[in-house]
Structures are given as C-alpha cells and as structure tokens.
C-alpha cells in the first residue's frame, strides 16, 4: 500500500465476492452466471470517479472504486463484488500492494446503461 495504510477499523462495509460459473443453456451453448464465494466480507470502499460515455447511441454511466479486503489468494479479475445490491466488475488484476499478503486491493467498475434518442 506504499504510503496509504488501511487499518482494520476502516473495514466498515460488507461485500459479497462472486465468481463466474458456466452452465449449459440447453440450446447447445453456455451461459455465464455468478455464484457467491464469500458473504458478509469486511471491506473498505473508496470511490474513485464517475463518468459518462456515449457508445452506439447508448449513454453509459460508469463509476470506479477501490475495494480493500483482507488477503485472499483465490480472487481473479473476472470476478464480481456485490455491494448492497450493486454488482461491481473487477476491472484489473487484484493487487497485493504491501507484498506481505495482508491486504488485497481490487479495482472495480459498475456501468448503468440508459438508451438515448
């Protein structure tokens, strides 16, 4: 974490870690859903930014955040974090900033899509 330190008292939020699971869709293909891996996990959430972009006539609102949890070795970049009913997609490989396996830093984004004209 370099100069930034997360203390145990900052873990005020509770999140759910979810990993992708592929299942047959009955039509010869696969569908991806998410299953819960860890529930009620203490976390520290830092909101980073919010922005909007128009892509293919769709206005997309995107917000990013940094999520600190205690070290886990099984989290991958294709997982999701659920925070109070909002699904956040982990957008970068999980980082071990202090190299001591005490904390895991996740960068995640959410997108809300609104159709335009």
Secondary structure, DSSP 4 states (H G I P E B T S, - for coil): -TT----GGG--EEEEEEEEEEEE-SSSSEEEEEEEEEEEEEEEEEEEEEEEEEETTEEEEEEEEEEEEE--S---TT-EEEETTEEEEE-S--B-TTSSSSEEEEEEEEEEEEE--
